[in-house]
């Protein structure tokens, strides 16, 4: 099987603009981890596109160097034509991941990711919140401005509805500041408001298929709060193991609520005194994938291919998990 692995940031998605070193480093961390796992699976040939500013990868994969958008367009068409399957690592903002997923499916290629229907829902924080809430899952309240924002005696978080991670987020100390900051946001964007929830930022990595879920890791998110927003400094993979049952049950509920999710996904959660609240769903690999293999001792990419062969890797639990620190500060990605 010929697999085209497309990491958006390092694979040509920013050819027409300056590339922030932090984004390139984080993208490379995820890309290298996935490629290393795929290279251990028999019968797979791998190829990637690569922004020429970053140089070739030091791995035995076919690498298409790109120097401009014309190169990118030609390489994308060529790689998609050659591929049997495509594994994208791309952001949800501006429907980037959705467009890639739709293109892959429309070309009749195997998509090693959630299908477009799941990507479309989870790319919107408001749609995700609504879907999960309808299924009785506790979520961080998410309000679209055109639908009204209630009074809340506390801080607010303003963010793009299709935002990724901590990017584009504004911390507002009250409702008045929330609306003041909204006026300063780029025109034409779609924004939502969430009350600032006190608790421990966590996440889970799951392998999902037809409404079933295997929770592979429960991670502590190291997030720094600034005067106006947040910054992800890294995560501790399987750093929240003391009460894993709660997270496992929540993960299974999320998968059941959105049965079109498939493959490896991430769920961001706030662990509060009142319980777990889902913040968002990432229908793709996240940064914590970097430490997943070392933590579990299992090749997560191989589990995805097991799903394709109708094997049943969705066991009740991952055993012998160890704590692994993924440090974006040390890597220069924060």
Backbone bond lengths (Angstrom), bond angles and torsions (degrees), N, CA, C in turn:
res aa  C-N    CA-C-N  psi(-1)  N-CA   C-N-CA  omega(-1)  CA-C   N-CA-C  phi
1 X - - - 1.466 - - 1.524 110.28 -
2 X 1.332 115.67 131.47 1.461 120.50 177.30 1.530 108.84 -96.91
3 X 1.331 114.98 121.11 1.461 121.19 -174.21 1.526 109.83 -114.66
4 X 1.316 115.72 123.62 1.456 122.86 175.61 1.527 107.68 -95.04
5 X 1.329 116.25 112.16 1.464 121.51 177.01 1.523 107.76 -97.85
6 X 1.317 116.04 118.28 1.462 120.62 -176.26 1.522 110.16 -117.51
7 X 1.342 115.44 104.39 1.463 121.46 173.56 1.522 106.74 -95.23
8 X 1.310 116.45 117.16 1.461 122.12 -167.18 1.526 113.04 -59.39
9 X 1.322 118.41 -49.98 1.465 121.74 -173.32 1.523 111.03 -64.74
10 X 1.334 116.77 -49.93 1.464 121.16 -175.68 1.524 112.68 -87.95
11 X 1.330 116.95 -13.05 1.461 120.63 -174.17 1.504 115.29 -98.47
12 X 1.339 117.10 12.71 1.456 119.88 175.11 1.507 115.48 120.24
13 X 1.325 117.21 -3.92 1.450 119.92 -177.69 1.514 114.79 -67.90
14 X 1.342 116.95 -15.89 1.461 120.44 -178.70 1.523 111.94 -121.98
15 X 1.315 116.77 26.05 1.465 120.60 -178.58 1.522 113.19 -61.20
16 X 1.327 116.34 -29.11 1.462 119.55 -176.71 1.524 113.21 -95.50
17 X 1.333 116.95 16.26 1.466 120.32 -179.71 1.520 109.89 -152.49
18 X 1.346 117.53 161.74 1.466 120.18 175.77 1.529 109.92 -60.38
19 X 1.312 116.39 144.24 1.454 120.76 -178.47 1.529 110.16 -103.72
20 X 1.326 118.56 113.11 1.466 120.22 176.16 1.526 110.34 -60.50
21 X 1.327 118.11 126.84 1.469 120.25 -178.64 1.522 113.12 -55.65
22 X 1.333 117.27 -34.67 1.462 119.75 -178.09 1.527 111.22 -65.24
23 X 1.335 117.16 -41.09 1.460 120.21 178.80 1.520 111.26 -67.91
24 X 1.333 116.60 -39.60 1.465 120.40 178.66 1.523 110.65 -63.51
25 X 1.324 116.58 -41.47 1.464 120.53 -179.03 1.525 110.83 -65.76
26 X 1.318 116.46 -45.50 1.462 119.91 179.91 1.530 110.88 -65.08
27 X 1.336 116.63 -41.39 1.455 119.87 177.28 1.515 112.11 -61.94
28 X 1.329 116.30 -42.28 1.462 120.50 178.96 1.524 111.93 -65.01
29 X 1.322 116.96 -36.59 1.464 119.86 178.56 1.524 110.80 -60.20
30 X 1.324 116.57 -46.39 1.466 120.00 178.91 1.523 111.16 -67.60
31 X 1.339 116.55 -42.63 1.460 120.95 -179.16 1.520 111.30 -61.27
32 X 1.318 117.39 -49.14 1.465 121.02 -178.02 1.525 111.31 -62.81
33 X 1.325 116.69 -38.52 1.462 119.88 179.16 1.522 110.91 -64.70
34 X 1.332 116.52 -45.09 1.459 119.60 179.97 1.524 111.32 -66.14
35 X 1.328 117.45 -44.54 1.464 120.06 179.94 1.523 111.37 -61.34
36 X 1.321 116.99 -42.18 1.466 120.56 179.16 1.524 110.87 -60.20
37 X 1.331 116.67 -39.96 1.464 120.05 178.42 1.527 111.31 -69.17
38 X 1.328 117.18 -41.63 1.463 120.40 -179.46 1.521 112.11 -65.86
39 X 1.325 116.47 -34.24 1.466 120.27 -178.28 1.523 112.44 -65.83
40 X 1.309 117.74 -16.81 1.463 120.92 179.07 1.527 112.54 -89.31
41 X 1.327 116.86 -2.17 1.459 120.73 -179.16 1.525 109.04 -96.80
42 X 1.301 117.02 124.82 1.464 121.67 -178.18 1.527 111.55 -65.66
43 X 1.332 114.85 144.16 1.454 120.48 173.05 1.510 115.57 82.50
44 X 1.332 117.38 15.58 1.462 120.58 -178.83 1.523 110.30 -117.00
45 X 1.324 116.15 129.04 1.464 122.48 169.33 1.523 107.54 -105.80
46 X 1.335 116.60 135.63 1.460 120.55 -172.94 1.518 110.18 -119.17
47 X 1.327 116.24 138.55 1.458 119.73 170.48 1.519 109.51 -140.20
48 X 1.337 114.48 152.29 1.461 121.87 -176.02 1.522 109.38 -137.00
49 X 1.321 115.55 159.31 1.461 120.64 164.66 1.520 107.02 -98.57
50 X 1.343 115.35 153.44 1.461 118.78 -172.66 1.523 110.53 -147.20
51 X 1.315 116.82 125.68 1.458 122.17 173.87 1.528 108.06 -61.12
52 X 1.330 116.94 121.97 1.468 121.45 -174.42 1.518 112.55 -61.59
53 X 1.329 118.17 -22.16 1.459 120.86 178.31 1.522 111.92 -64.50
54 X 1.323 117.13 -18.72 1.467 121.39 -177.27 1.522 112.96 -98.37
55 X 1.325 117.90 -13.32 1.459 120.68 -178.81 1.517 112.21 79.41
56 X 1.315 115.75 172.92 1.463 121.38 -177.54 1.527 111.51 -73.96
57 X 1.318 114.69 157.01 1.457 120.93 175.95 1.522 109.81 -82.13
58 X 1.304 115.93 145.17 1.460 121.15 177.56 1.528 109.97 -91.22
59 X 1.320 114.77 56.12 1.458 122.05 179.07 1.524 108.34 -141.84
60 X 1.332 118.42 152.86 1.471 121.16 -178.66 1.525 112.20 -78.13
61 X 1.341 115.25 66.11 1.461 120.83 176.45 1.523 108.37 -128.61
62 X 1.322 116.07 152.65 1.465 121.24 177.12 1.525 108.94 -73.27
63 X 1.326 116.35 126.25 1.461 120.79 -172.01 1.529 110.66 -122.12
64 X 1.329 117.16 121.16 1.460 122.57 177.85 1.525 108.47 -98.93
65 X 1.333 116.96 105.29 1.463 120.66 -179.50 1.527 110.58 -76.88
66 X 1.317 115.67 135.26 1.464 121.74 -176.98 1.520 110.11 -120.08
67 X 1.332 115.69 131.40 1.473 120.42 -178.96 1.529 113.08 -114.12
68 X 1.303 117.93 -8.49 1.458 121.15 179.52 1.513 110.30 -164.41
69 X 1.331 116.63 171.59 1.454 120.47 -176.32 1.526 112.38 -64.26
70 X 1.338 117.08 -28.66 1.467 118.58 176.36 1.525 110.14 -64.58
71 X 1.343 115.97 -41.86 1.463 120.11 175.65 1.526 110.58 -59.26
72 X 1.326 114.81 -42.93 1.466 119.85 -176.64 1.525 111.15 -61.70
73 X 1.321 116.27 -47.47 1.462 120.23 -178.39 1.522 111.29 -60.73
74 X 1.335 115.88 -45.34 1.467 120.02 -179.28 1.525 111.28 -66.40
75 X 1.340 116.51 -42.80 1.462 120.67 -178.12 1.527 111.02 -66.98
76 X 1.330 116.32 -39.36 1.467 119.54 179.56 1.529 110.53 -61.05
77 X 1.317 116.86 -46.12 1.465 120.88 179.31 1.525 110.28 -62.65
78 X 1.334 116.50 -44.03 1.463 121.51 -178.44 1.524 111.34 -65.20
79 X 1.327 116.28 -46.74 1.465 120.24 -177.90 1.522 111.27 -65.41
80 X 1.312 116.25 -40.40 1.457 119.35 179.71 1.525 110.78 -65.62
81 X 1.323 115.95 -36.31 1.465 120.10 179.21 1.524 110.88 -67.37
82 X 1.344 116.83 -38.80 1.463 121.22 -178.43 1.523 112.95 -74.45
83 X 1.315 116.80 -26.52 1.458 121.33 -168.23 1.526 112.92 -76.85
84 X 1.323 114.28 145.39 1.462 120.56 165.10 1.526 109.81 -89.55
85 X 1.340 114.93 -32.08 1.459 120.53 -177.91 1.523 109.38 -144.45
86 X 1.332 116.12 154.21 1.461 122.03 179.64 1.524 108.79 -128.93
87 X 1.343 115.08 132.12 1.469 120.50 176.18 1.530 107.31 -118.05
88 X 1.337 117.38 100.68 1.463 119.54 -179.14 1.525 112.28 -88.49
89 X 1.321 115.41 143.40 1.464 122.38 167.20 1.521 104.70 -122.46
90 X 1.303 116.32 100.05 1.464 120.13 -171.30 1.520 109.61 -147.68
91 X 1.328 116.83 154.72 1.465 120.63 -179.45 1.523 111.90 -78.49
92 X 1.326 115.35 159.61 1.453 120.48 178.16 1.523 112.79 -82.49
93 X 1.342 117.26 -21.28 1.463 118.43 -173.27 1.530 111.72 -60.63
94 X 1.344 114.26 148.75 1.475 122.34 -179.29 1.528 112.26 54.20
95 X 1.331 116.05 25.28 1.471 122.02 178.14 1.523 113.28 60.88
96 X 1.345 116.95 26.78 1.470 120.17 -179.58 1.524 110.82 -60.41
97 X 1.333 117.36 -54.01 1.463 120.29 -178.44 1.525 111.03 -65.13
98 X 1.315 117.00 -36.96 1.466 120.12 178.93 1.523 110.71 -63.09
99 X 1.326 117.20 -45.66 1.467 120.59 -179.39 1.530 110.76 -62.77
100 X 1.334 116.62 -43.31 1.467 120.01 178.73 1.523 110.02 -61.32
101 X 1.326 116.61 -46.67 1.464 121.16 -177.50 1.524 111.05 -62.28
102 X 1.331 116.63 -43.39 1.468 120.17 179.23 1.522 111.02 -63.96
103 X 1.329 116.86 -40.50 1.465 120.57 -179.80 1.521 111.07 -63.15
104 X 1.323 116.42 -44.30 1.464 121.03 180.00 1.527 110.43 -61.03
105 X 1.313 116.56 -47.86 1.466 120.91 -178.61 1.527 110.87 -65.34
106 X 1.323 116.94 -42.11 1.471 120.52 -178.88 1.523 112.43 -65.53
107 X 1.338 116.45 -25.49 1.463 120.58 177.26 1.532 112.05 -86.05
108 X 1.312 116.38 2.85 1.452 120.46 177.77 1.515 114.33 75.11
109 X 1.324 117.01 21.20 1.457 121.18 179.63 1.531 110.14 -96.50
110 X 1.313 115.46 156.25 1.462 121.28 179.23 1.525 109.60 -76.79
111 X 1.310 117.05 125.16 1.460 122.73 179.64 1.519 108.97 -97.91
112 X 1.341 116.52 116.66 1.467 121.53 -177.97 1.529 109.93 -90.02
113 X 1.297 114.51 50.82 1.456 121.96 -173.27 1.526 106.88 -160.31
114 X 1.318 116.81 174.39 1.459 119.53 175.13 1.528 110.27 -62.06
115 X 1.328 117.88 147.24 1.465 121.42 -178.89 1.522 111.39 -70.78
116 X 1.333 117.31 166.17 1.467 120.84 -177.79 1.525 114.24 -54.35
117 X 1.317 118.29 -35.49 1.470 120.00 -178.95 1.519 111.32 -60.50
118 X 1.336 117.03 -43.09 1.464 121.00 179.26 1.518 111.21 -72.04
119 X 1.329 116.34 -38.10 1.468 120.08 179.09 1.522 110.32 -63.97
120 X 1.333 116.80 -40.44 1.465 120.18 -179.01 1.526 111.16 -61.65
121 X 1.320 117.14 -43.48 1.467 120.20 -179.68 1.513 111.58 -68.61
122 X 1.325 117.23 -48.41 1.464 120.35 -174.38 1.523 112.88 -76.23
123 X 1.331 117.73 -14.06 1.463 119.91 174.59 1.524 111.22 -71.36
124 X 1.308 117.09 -16.90 1.467 122.70 178.83 1.521 109.64 -108.39
125 X 1.326 116.57 119.42 1.454 119.97 179.21 1.528 111.14 -64.38
126 X 1.323 116.69 -36.48 1.463 119.39 -179.17 1.531 111.54 -70.07
127 X 1.335 117.69 -41.64 1.462 120.17 177.90 1.523 111.36 -65.99
128 X 1.333 116.71 -40.22 1.462 120.93 178.37 1.516 110.47 -61.73
129 X 1.333 115.77 -47.67 1.462 120.57 -179.98 1.525 110.94 -59.33
130 X 1.318 116.20 -44.16 1.465 120.51 -179.09 1.518 111.41 -63.23
131 X 1.341 117.22 -45.51 1.468 121.13 -178.85 1.531 111.01 -61.92
132 X 1.323 116.93 -46.94 1.461 119.85 -177.65 1.523 111.36 -68.35
133 X 1.319 116.03 -39.94 1.469 119.77 179.81 1.529 110.71 -62.56
134 X 1.324 116.91 -38.21 1.464 120.63 178.09 1.524 111.84 -62.98
135 X 1.335 116.13 -25.56 1.462 120.86 179.96 1.530 112.21 -94.74
136 X 1.327 116.41 10.48 1.457 120.49 176.06 1.510 115.17 80.06
137 X 1.325 117.40 17.81 1.466 121.70 179.96 1.522 109.24 -94.59
138 X 1.324 116.27 133.90 1.464 121.27 -179.09 1.525 109.83 -70.98
139 X 1.324 115.94 126.16 1.465 121.71 -177.95 1.524 109.37 -130.40
140 X 1.328 115.55 159.12 1.455 120.34 170.14 1.530 107.14 -69.49
141 X 1.335 118.85 123.48 1.467 120.19 -179.19 1.527 111.40 -55.13
142 X 1.314 116.15 134.24 1.464 122.31 -176.83 1.520 108.90 -129.75
143 X 1.330 115.94 124.51 1.460 120.43 -173.71 1.524 110.83 -120.78
144 X 1.322 115.25 130.85 1.457 121.06 169.98 1.526 107.72 -85.41
145 X 1.316 116.73 138.19 1.458 119.80 -173.19 1.528 112.56 -64.15
146 X 1.328 117.05 -34.97 1.463 119.04 -179.50 1.526 112.21 -69.74
147 X 1.338 116.44 -16.12 1.463 120.33 178.68 1.521 112.36 -96.94
148 X 1.337 116.69 -3.57 1.458 120.74 177.74 1.517 112.61 99.35
149 X 1.319 115.48 138.86 1.464 122.45 178.09 1.527 107.77 -116.55
150 X 1.320 118.98 120.10 1.463 121.13 -175.70 1.525 112.26 -73.37
151 X 1.322 115.23 168.09 1.457 120.20 173.17 1.521 109.26 -67.96
152 X 1.317 115.06 143.95 1.465 120.62 -179.76 1.518 107.36 -151.83
153 X 1.323 116.56 120.82 1.460 120.66 -177.34 1.527 109.18 -86.13
154 X 1.305 114.97 78.85 1.450 120.88 -179.23 1.511 110.11 170.67
155 X 1.315 116.25 -169.82 1.458 121.44 -177.99 1.530 111.03 -80.38
156 X 1.334 113.88 159.68 1.459 121.67 178.35 1.524 109.80 -123.92
157 X 1.314 115.44 155.53 1.458 121.94 172.84 1.527 107.66 -116.62
158 X 1.325 115.57 124.15 1.466 122.73 177.39 1.518 108.10 -105.03
159 X 1.321 117.28 129.17 1.470 119.93 -177.06 1.524 110.74 -152.08
160 X 1.334 116.29 157.02 1.469 119.45 172.66 1.526 110.05 -63.72
161 X 1.323 116.81 141.18 1.459 120.09 179.66 1.523 110.92 -62.31
162 X 1.331 116.98 -29.61 1.467 120.93 179.79 1.523 111.43 -107.72
163 X 1.322 117.34 23.43 1.461 121.33 -175.98 1.518 113.03 -68.41
164 X 1.338 114.89 163.02 1.460 122.12 -179.41 1.522 108.58 -122.81
165 X 1.333 116.16 126.53 1.457 120.52 176.29 1.512 112.40 57.39
166 X 1.338 115.42 -133.25 1.465 121.32 -178.08 1.524 112.90 -92.78
167 X 1.317 117.46 2.29 1.461 120.21 -174.81 1.529 111.73 -71.58
168 X 1.329 115.72 133.82 1.455 121.23 175.02 1.506 115.29 75.55
169 X 1.331 117.62 11.09 1.462 121.09 -176.41 1.526 110.16 -90.32
170 X 1.325 116.00 141.96 1.457 122.28 175.47 1.526 108.95 -123.97
171 X 1.329 116.04 130.90 1.460 121.62 174.70 1.521 108.29 -93.54
172 X 1.305 116.59 122.75 1.470 122.06 -176.17 1.528 108.48 -117.87
173 X 1.315 116.43 133.44 1.459 120.12 -171.12 1.518 113.61 -79.31
174 X 1.328 118.14 -17.53 1.462 120.70 175.16 1.529 108.91 -157.78
175 X 1.324 115.64 179.56 1.463 120.77 -175.18 1.531 111.88 -66.42
176 X 1.328 116.81 -35.76 1.467 119.64 178.62 1.526 110.95 -62.74
177 X 1.335 116.27 -44.81 1.465 119.61 179.00 1.526 110.98 -65.71
178 X 1.331 116.68 -33.49 1.461 120.93 177.45 1.526 110.64 -56.05
179 X 1.321 116.85 -47.79 1.463 119.97 -178.09 1.527 111.69 -74.86
180 X 1.330 117.03 -28.27 1.462 119.68 174.58 1.523 110.49 -66.55
181 X 1.333 116.39 -44.17 1.463 120.78 179.21 1.526 111.43 -66.47
182 X 1.318 116.58 -34.34 1.462 120.10 179.02 1.526 110.76 -59.12
183 X 1.332 117.14 -38.09 1.463 121.43 179.52 1.525 112.01 -66.43
184 X 1.347 116.70 -22.58 1.462 120.98 -177.60 1.530 112.66 -91.75
185 X 1.318 117.04 -8.41 1.461 120.42 -178.74 1.530 109.85 -74.02
186 X 1.341 117.85 153.65 1.467 120.84 179.61 1.523 112.23 -53.54
187 X 1.314 115.32 136.72 1.464 121.42 -178.54 1.531 109.82 -66.53
188 X 1.308 115.78 141.18 1.457 120.69 176.29 1.508 114.29 95.29
189 X 1.336 117.03 -9.07 1.454 120.13 179.14 1.520 111.55 -79.62
190 X 1.305 115.36 161.73 1.463 122.23 178.47 1.523 106.81 -111.65
191 X 1.327 117.79 115.02 1.462 121.44 -171.19 1.523 111.31 -119.26
192 X 1.328 114.33 153.36 1.461 120.76 176.96 1.520 108.95 -130.16
193 X 1.324 114.80 160.54 1.460 121.71 177.87 1.521 109.14 -118.81
194 X 1.330 115.19 137.51 1.456 121.35 175.46 1.525 108.57 -131.22
195 X 1.332 118.71 136.25 1.458 119.01 173.66 1.524 109.77 -63.51
196 X 1.327 116.33 141.18 1.463 119.33 177.39 1.524 108.42 -68.74
197 X 1.318 116.36 122.25 1.460 122.52 -176.76 1.525 109.37 -103.30
198 X 1.318 116.33 123.66 1.456 120.50 177.13 1.529 109.42 -78.27
199 X 1.313 115.81 131.38 1.453 120.71 179.77 1.513 110.52 164.68
200 X 1.314 116.12 -173.87 1.460 122.47 -178.88 1.522 109.69 -95.33
201 X 1.340 117.72 121.34 1.470 119.38 177.89 1.528 110.59 -71.82
202 X 1.304 116.15 123.07 1.458 121.81 -179.11 1.524 109.28 -133.95
203 X 1.311 115.48 172.86 1.465 120.17 174.65 1.514 108.49 -153.25
204 X 1.315 115.76 161.74 1.456 120.61 173.23 1.521 108.99 -128.50
205 X 1.327 115.08 145.24 1.460 122.62 170.20 1.519 107.38 -102.01
206 X 1.311 116.30 130.65 1.460 119.66 -178.59 1.522 111.23 -131.73
207 X 1.314 114.86 148.95 1.461 122.17 166.00 1.523 105.97 -102.85
208 X 1.321 117.43 121.46 1.464 120.24 -173.51 1.524 110.96 -125.81
209 X 1.328 114.18 150.78 1.461 120.26 -179.22 1.517 108.79 -163.95
210 X 1.320 117.16 118.38 1.462 123.50 175.12 1.526 112.28 52.06
211 X 1.323 116.30 44.55 1.454 120.70 175.61 1.508 115.40 84.24
212 X 1.338 117.51 -1.05 1.460 121.41 176.03 1.523 109.28 -101.53
213 X 1.327 116.22 157.09 1.465 119.37 -177.25 1.516 111.62 -144.95
214 X 1.321 114.81 139.96 1.461 123.25 167.51 1.519 106.73 -113.25
215 X 1.323 117.31 113.00 1.460 121.08 176.74 1.526 107.77 -79.75
216 X 1.335 115.81 112.54 1.462 120.88 -176.04 1.516 112.98 -89.18
217 X 1.329 117.02 -27.43 1.465 118.95 179.33 1.518 110.23 -157.08
218 X 1.324 114.46 149.56 1.466 122.89 172.51 1.520 105.79 -119.64
219 X 1.318 116.42 115.58 1.462 121.24 -166.62 1.523 112.12 -114.20
220 X 1.314 114.59 144.95 1.462 120.67 171.32 1.520 108.07 -91.79
221 X 1.323 117.29 125.47 1.460 122.31 179.89 1.530 109.22 -92.06
222 X 1.315 116.60 123.20 1.469 120.27 177.56 1.527 108.04 -91.96
223 X 1.312 115.23 102.17 1.463 121.59 -176.01 1.519 109.51 -120.44
224 X 1.325 115.97 128.49 1.463 121.76 177.34 1.522 109.07 -95.61
225 X 1.330 115.32 136.36 1.459 120.66 177.35 1.519 109.02 -98.86
226 X 1.332 116.44 128.36 1.458 121.90 176.34 1.530 108.75 -105.52
227 X 1.319 116.73 -176.31 1.467 119.76 179.43 1.520 112.26 -62.74
228 X 1.320 116.13 -30.45 1.468 119.01 -173.31 1.525 114.55 -121.18
229 X 1.331 118.80 -7.70 1.453 118.85 -176.28 1.511 113.00 -168.34
230 X 1.329 116.05 -148.71 1.452 122.30 -174.59 1.526 109.54 -138.79
231 X 1.346 115.34 157.85 1.460 120.92 176.77 1.526 108.65 -141.00
232 X 1.328 116.32 128.99 1.457 121.24 176.36 1.522 109.33 -80.74
233 X 1.331 116.39 118.50 1.459 122.04 -179.90 1.524 112.07 -95.30
234 X 1.308 116.53 -14.60 1.453 120.42 -178.48 1.513 109.85 149.93
235 X 1.307 115.58 -171.34 1.460 119.90 177.87 1.519 109.15 -149.14
236 X 1.311 115.19 156.49 1.457 121.91 176.94 1.523 106.58 -109.95
237 X 1.324 115.48 104.12 1.464 120.99 -176.15 1.524 109.40 -69.01
238 X 1.313 115.57 128.96 1.464 123.73 -173.72 1.528 111.26 55.28
239 X 1.323 114.84 38.70 1.463 120.77 176.70 1.507 113.36 -91.22
240 X 1.341 117.51 4.18 1.469 122.00 179.69 1.528 108.93 -127.14
241 X 1.320 116.33 60.27 1.460 120.33 -172.54 1.520 114.24 -94.57
242 X 1.347 117.76 -7.32 1.459 118.75 -171.35 1.530 112.97 -68.22
243 X 1.324 118.09 -24.58 1.462 120.80 179.63 1.526 109.05 -141.44
244 X 1.318 114.56 61.63 1.459 119.50 -171.48 1.527 113.04 -70.27
245 X 1.334 116.87 -23.35 1.461 119.83 -176.60 1.522 111.84 -58.83
246 X 1.341 117.19 -40.61 1.471 120.39 179.30 1.519 111.02 -59.37
247 X 1.336 115.77 -44.32 1.466 120.26 -178.35 1.526 110.92 -69.67
248 X 1.326 116.41 -38.22 1.460 119.69 178.94 1.527 110.41 -63.22
249 X 1.323 116.13 -43.95 1.465 119.68 179.66 1.525 111.36 -63.99
250 X 1.338 116.26 -39.64 1.463 119.38 178.15 1.526 110.62 -65.42
251 X 1.327 116.39 -42.97 1.460 119.84 178.85 1.512 112.20 -59.37
252 X 1.318 116.78 -42.61 1.461 120.54 178.66 1.528 110.97 -64.65
253 X 1.333 116.45 -37.39 1.464 119.93 178.88 1.525 111.16 -66.62
254 X 1.331 116.82 -40.36 1.466 121.06 178.05 1.528 110.27 -62.66
255 X 1.324 116.79 -45.59 1.466 120.29 -179.86 1.522 111.08 -62.31
256 X 1.322 116.95 -40.59 1.465 120.59 179.56 1.525 111.24 -67.30
257 X 1.342 116.46 -34.06 1.465 120.77 -179.50 1.520 112.15 -72.70
258 X 1.343 116.54 -25.60 1.467 121.05 -178.70 1.529 108.69 -131.48
259 X 1.334 117.39 73.66 1.464 120.79 -172.59 1.519 114.87 -67.83
260 X 1.346 118.18 -9.52 1.463 118.66 177.60 1.527 112.38 -84.13
261 X 1.328 118.43 -7.33 1.465 119.87 172.12 1.524 109.09 -63.36
262 X 1.335 115.76 144.79 1.472 119.16 -177.06 1.519 110.02 -151.13
263 X 1.331 115.34 145.33 1.464 120.22 176.70 1.516 111.52 83.57
264 X 1.324 115.75 -148.43 1.462 121.19 -177.45 1.524 109.63 -92.53
265 X 1.319 115.61 126.92 1.463 120.80 178.46 1.526 109.05 -133.88
266 X 1.323 115.43 167.53 1.455 121.32 174.78 1.516 109.94 -124.66
267 X 1.318 116.24 146.19 1.463 121.84 176.58 1.522 107.73 -127.03
268 X 1.334 116.49 122.36 1.463 121.64 176.84 1.521 109.16 -89.43
269 X 1.330 115.21 135.42 1.464 121.72 -170.84 1.524 109.40 -137.37
270 X 1.335 116.66 146.47 1.455 121.81 168.67 1.525 107.33 -107.11
271 X 1.325 116.58 122.69 1.464 122.22 178.15 1.524 107.73 -91.84
272 X 1.321 117.30 103.22 1.458 122.70 -175.45 1.526 110.80 -106.77
273 X 1.326 115.59 172.35 1.466 120.39 176.67 1.524 110.98 -63.41
274 X 1.328 115.74 -28.05 1.465 120.14 -178.94 1.526 112.38 -86.50
275 X 1.323 117.30 -10.67 1.452 120.49 -179.26 1.518 112.27 134.26
276 X 1.319 116.83 -173.23 1.461 122.54 -178.54 1.524 110.10 -84.38
277 X 1.336 115.64 136.44 1.458 121.13 176.47 1.529 108.96 -127.41
278 X 1.320 116.74 126.77 1.463 121.46 179.60 1.523 109.42 -74.12
279 X 1.326 115.56 130.41 1.457 121.42 178.01 1.528 111.08 -94.77
280 X 1.338 116.46 -47.07 1.463 120.37 178.23 1.514 109.88 -165.67
281 X 1.322 115.32 166.31 1.464 122.39 176.97 1.517 108.40 -118.83
282 X 1.326 116.33 132.73 1.466 122.38 176.42 1.532 107.96 -106.87
283 X 1.337 118.61 109.83 1.462 121.23 -175.03 1.525 112.68 -82.69
284 X 1.318 116.12 48.36 1.474 121.93 -171.44 1.522 108.38 -168.79
285 X 1.334 115.96 178.10 1.462 120.66 172.06 1.518 109.75 -64.71
286 X 1.322 116.05 144.98 1.456 122.00 174.53 1.524 108.80 -121.19
287 X 1.324 116.13 177.05 1.465 120.70 -175.79 1.523 112.21 -58.27
288 X 1.313 117.62 -32.91 1.464 120.12 -177.95 1.525 112.58 -64.87
289 X 1.335 117.95 -15.84 1.468 120.04 175.54 1.524 110.84 -57.58
290 X 1.323 116.57 -28.48 1.468 121.59 -177.11 1.524 111.40 -56.93
291 X 1.329 117.77 -34.44 1.459 120.70 -178.20 1.509 114.28 -104.49
292 X 1.324 117.64 5.63 1.462 120.83 -172.04 1.521 113.10 -69.32
293 X 1.326 116.46 -43.83 1.473 120.21 -179.07 1.525 110.49 -63.62
294 X 1.335 116.65 -46.46 1.462 120.14 -179.10 1.524 111.10 -64.25
295 X 1.317 116.55 -36.62 1.458 120.30 -177.35 1.523 112.57 -70.65
296 X 1.326 116.94 -43.16 1.463 120.56 -173.09 1.520 113.92 -95.86
297 X 1.339 116.94 -20.95 1.454 119.67 -175.25 1.522 112.70 75.71
298 X 1.315 117.04 8.99 1.465 122.72 -178.31 1.523 109.13 -121.26
299 X 1.326 116.50 142.41 1.459 121.65 178.11 1.532 108.90 -79.55
300 X 1.336 118.61 104.97 1.468 119.38 -176.52 1.522 113.49 -66.16
301 X 1.334 117.86 -31.69 1.465 119.62 177.89 1.528 110.65 -64.93
302 X 1.327 116.39 -35.49 1.464 119.89 177.98 1.524 111.11 -64.94
303 X 1.333 117.23 -33.29 1.464 120.00 177.28 1.527 111.08 -64.17
304 X 1.328 116.25 -35.48 1.464 119.75 177.37 1.525 110.19 -63.62
305 X 1.318 116.97 -42.55 1.465 119.74 178.93 1.524 111.17 -70.22
306 X 1.328 117.46 -28.04 1.460 119.60 173.33 1.531 110.77 -62.12
307 X 1.329 116.52 -37.20 1.469 119.63 177.36 1.526 110.96 -59.50
308 X 1.334 116.46 -37.89 1.465 120.64 -179.04 1.522 111.65 -67.00
309 X 1.321 116.66 -26.82 1.461 121.65 -178.00 1.523 111.96 -97.25
310 X 1.347 115.02 15.08 1.466 121.58 177.60 1.519 113.21 61.34
311 X 1.330 116.07 23.75 1.454 118.51 171.55 1.520 108.40 -77.07
312 X 1.308 117.57 167.53 1.460 121.29 -175.82 1.529 110.54 -117.85
313 X 1.340 116.87 78.63 1.465 119.11 179.97 1.521 112.78 -83.54
314 X 1.350 117.40 -2.63 1.454 119.08 -174.55 1.525 110.69 -80.42
315 X 1.324 114.67 68.02 1.455 121.31 177.58 1.518 108.71 -73.16
316 X 1.319 116.79 174.39 1.463 120.82 -174.99 1.515 112.57 -70.37
317 X 1.332 117.34 -32.21 1.460 118.47 -173.97 1.522 109.65 -158.21
318 X 1.330 115.44 158.02 1.458 121.57 171.98 1.520 107.42 -93.91
319 X 1.305 116.67 128.02 1.456 120.68 -176.23 1.524 111.14 -96.49
320 X 1.330 115.30 157.78 1.469 123.02 172.01 1.525 113.33 58.67
321 X 1.326 117.03 35.23 1.459 119.98 177.99 1.519 110.32 -71.89
322 X 1.322 115.92 139.81 1.462 121.26 176.74 1.522 108.95 -118.19
323 X 1.321 115.33 162.82 1.459 121.43 -176.77 1.528 109.68 -85.02
324 X 1.328 116.88 129.85 1.464 122.41 179.94 1.531 108.50 -131.25
325 X 1.327 116.06 128.04 1.461 121.16 -179.81 1.527 109.96 -92.43
326 X 1.319 116.69 124.08 1.464 122.56 172.75 1.518 106.32 -105.09
327 X 1.318 116.37 104.59 1.463 122.03 -170.61 1.522 110.47 -103.72
328 X 1.319 117.15 106.30 1.456 120.63 179.06 1.517 111.96 -75.21
329 X 1.335 117.25 -25.69 1.466 120.40 177.19 1.520 110.32 -64.88
330 X 1.322 115.79 -49.13 1.463 120.92 -178.90 1.525 110.89 -63.42
331 X 1.348 115.45 -35.44 1.467 119.92 -178.15 1.521 112.49 -80.29
332 X 1.332 116.55 -7.82 1.457 119.64 -178.15 1.506 113.46 81.67
333 X 1.344 116.70 14.53 1.458 120.60 -176.98 1.521 112.84 -99.97
334 X 1.322 117.69 4.66 1.466 120.21 178.64 1.520 109.62 -115.08
